[in-house]
């Protein structure tokens, strides 16, 4: 059966990994900086930091924005649990936004209706790599003076108006590089910033709140004159993870192109066979096609039929507003309608002959 997810790994990295293992320099350093530079070039934004995990990346975003227990945020429940669990860790009050059930993307008017004087941030999840009207979301944030964070746990490489996520206008963008993402660093994440001050602040928070330019004296001892004023995490990416990620960056354009070509083949198949409805995609958006999403009238039956044909179909996630940990089990009509019918199909770089597979 063709899998819906598959880890990508660059070829011939064993010698480079062995060199790092015995170099005595395993923590974030030269490879980490090289990976960040490669990401900056790919995204088109120089303000990039990598992290040990996606969870660290999202927690750093919360800390950078000074979000505290009881602060109110707007978030999207149609997402991976990993996208929302840090809100519970921080004790934030989540107000769930609804989505457009024809697109799977956030409904900007739902965000607008949820804003209150207590709203501190808007989190916009690009579910399975699909982006909606990002400009409308950013405009709402600007109108009310509220930062917008694009949650691209599945959205690296997606484009809006020709610009890649991380450079489309969000105040902060959060990425995952976990095993089934592109790039895959085995585990890891990254953040990009629009504001230079937030970027500099995030670099300190990633490293226990330390300003490394002042942390040690000339003879290498820890300086008592270097104050720690920020909460922080031990969240730097290791040299091995950074190397693995960096060795993939030159492959990314070709891998995303394969996925987009596979999506065109799926489009043609479903236009000729009305067994499921195509998602409506904003004309300004080019998804990364981490998966290929459709809407099925009978979701369980459709999943069963596609698996019988050799394609691992799945709903991927469940809407997070059902979980009691978030203390907000609000009924959202758009979310309910979408989750009832959304199915993801394999569309990844590993599928080289999709037309042949569909003709069987």
PyMOL commands that set and color helices and strands:
alter all, ss='L'
color gray80, all
select helices_A, chain A and resi 14-21+30-43+54-64+82-90+108-114+127-129+134-144+196-205+239-249+252-272+299-308+320-322+324-326+333-341+354-359
alter helices_A, ss='H'
color red, helices_A
select strands_A, chain A and resi 48-51+72-76+93-97+119-125+147-152+159-160+163-164+172-176+189-193+277-278+285-286+292-295+342-345
alter strands_A, ss='S'
color yellow, strands_A
deselect
rebuild
show_as cartoon
